[in-house]
Amino acid sequence: MIVTSEPQEPTTSAHLPFVNIASYLFAPLDKLPERREALRPLCKSLGLKGTILLSPEGINIFMAGSREAIDQLLDHLRSDPLFEKLEVKESFSQTQPFSRLLVKLKKEIIAFGIDGIAPRDYTSKKIPAGELKRWLDEGRPVTLLDTRNDYEVDLGTFENALPIGVGHFRDFPEAVRKLPGELKEQPIVMFCTGGIRCEKAGPFMEQEGFREVYQLEGGILKYFEECGGEHYDGDCFVFDHRVALNPNLEETATTQCYACQHPLTVADQESDYYEIGKTCPYCWTDPTLNQPTIADREQRIHSVTQPLPGSISYTNERPLNVPLRYENWTLIDFLCDYHPHVTRANWERVCQEGCIRDRGQSLDEQSILRPGQRLLRLEPDTIEPDVNANIRILDWDEPLVVFEKPAPLPMHPCGRFNRNSMTSILDLAFPEIQLRPAHRLDANTTGLVLFTSHRDISKRVQRQFEKGQARKTYLCRLTGQPEWNEFVCSEAISRVPNEGGFRGIDNEAGDTAETKFRVLERYENGESLIEARPITGRTNQIRVHLWYLGVPICGDPVYLPNGQWGDRQTLTVNDPPMCLHAWKLTFNDPETNQERSYESNRPAWAE
């Protein structure tokens, strides 16, 4: 058990400037987009930050701001008869614990994924905080079941509590099935941070045969508010910048490891294994042991691509998520409207073959859909086109990894490609980490591409690309020779593709786009080599701009000379290359803020 950290400030909590509220209510909500559009500007105008989740089953709120702003938000919500009984738990902080405002639509306000659990219709018996304290004072025989994730439990829990032992709440059902059978006949009081997880966990346990299940009303935070820290060891983890609250509902000196997100007490932060932004006692590994070389890692990529994973017949499973606007639609009408390029007869055949599934069950074409439903379309006997899987590693310095991408090779699963894509291949080669691309390259484009091994780092690097702060330089070999030596193209690019799936110039409704070009060499055969620097990052931007300027890229299967369109997106491994290469890449290291620059070798067509 991690010992309780002392508060950072001795200030009386209620006098601190930020009011933090946590609240949820299960209620049948409709008109979710309209509710979101009303709440978002209201919260923004009040200067509030945090998250509001809206779903057909209710609302979940974590929000912080001034006393006046919080009260105005609650007054607005409670003016709706559905929310008039909304109760909140409050704590206070010196600083704003949230970095942004989110109002999101979700399938569930707390993800559980088990059908038949509807807390607005039924929940397990609730035990108030004061009554639980009395039970514990009296020594009444009861099992305290901590339903939270392991890393939350590490920071603090009730004395003698039984952790359920999960890393994510979605694993709770399986963990319950592993509990000792004798517990089914004993009283169980389950608890979590604020109570919402227990609203679904309790009824599920009753379905599994547990006869006497109680849930702590309001969770740990309500217990702290009413009973303090008696019978509780440590702090309570919270999902915001405060990281942890002590039994006085005060922020502690606990922080989180930047690398693995594990909560860290003062003692953890004093460990020799703690390095801000790098490692902590929970994720540190000896850098001198078992560090594979770049050659070792490239061999792992080679091993999982011999043969290519998508070139062996398999059943592909494509997800189909049902948006809100398709509520109560039949399956066949949804499929035809959502994918209009596929004929109704084709979709009818797919349904008749049992290839549309929901939780393992085949659906017929007249099945009625609900918002948020996640379907799978099965594609038996899938064999994907071959790709060039000769992925090379230029630099591996976690959490940053720079690859040299070959072509043709799609970055992500799409269209005819799933397992034969770069991200899928890297997942097979390195299952112990999740490599996320910070930007994209076309399937036919070669060159430098940056991946990260940490979600937060990935977001920070991606923002550099989105804001044009990262600098990318490409080499292009053109079918002609431009009249200019340097040129800036600022033509807008269409937001949606045409019927062929291609984008073009659209200065009326398109997205702004800017590319800087510079001629490097003019060849005797009438072709030329240029340098391209995209200032914005629109889809196919360089290719579209050069095609518009009358000098398309050699080998481009889409943007042909004389303003013509091609009839396919991705080249085959036997086609001549598309002469577009991501040559140079510069960005700021998100941890040190130091500039990093990379340059790849020129391809043969650019030498």
Secondary structure, 3 states (H helix, E strand, C coil): CCCCCCECCCCCHHHCCEEEEEEEEECCCCCHHHHHHHHHHHHHHCCCEEEEEEECCEEEEEEEECHHHHHHHHHHHHCCHHHCCCCCEEEEECCCCCCCEEEEECCCCCCCCCCCCCCCCCCCEEECHHHHHHHHHHCCCCEEEECCEHHHHCCEEECCCEECCECCHHHHHHHHHCCCHHHHHCEEEEECCCCHHHHHHHHHHHHCCCCEEEEECCHHHHHHHHHCCCCEEECEECCCCCCEECCCCCEECCEECCCCCCEECHHHHCCCCCECCCECCCCCCCCCCCCCCHHHHHHHHHHHCCCCHHHCCEEEEEEEECCHHHCCCEHHHHHHHHCCCCCHHHHHHHHHCCCEEECCEECCCCCECCCCCEEEEEEEEECCCCCCCCCEEEEEECCEEEEEECCCCCCCCECCECCCCHHHHHHHHCCCCCCEECCCCCCCCEEEEEEECCHHHHHHHHHHHHCCCCEEEEEEEECCCCCCCEEEECCCECCCCCCCCCCCECCCCCECCCEEEEEEEECCCCCEEEEEEECCCCCCHHHHHHHHCCCCECCCCCECHHHCECCCCCCCCCCCCCCEEEEEEEEECCCCCCEEEEECCCCHHHC
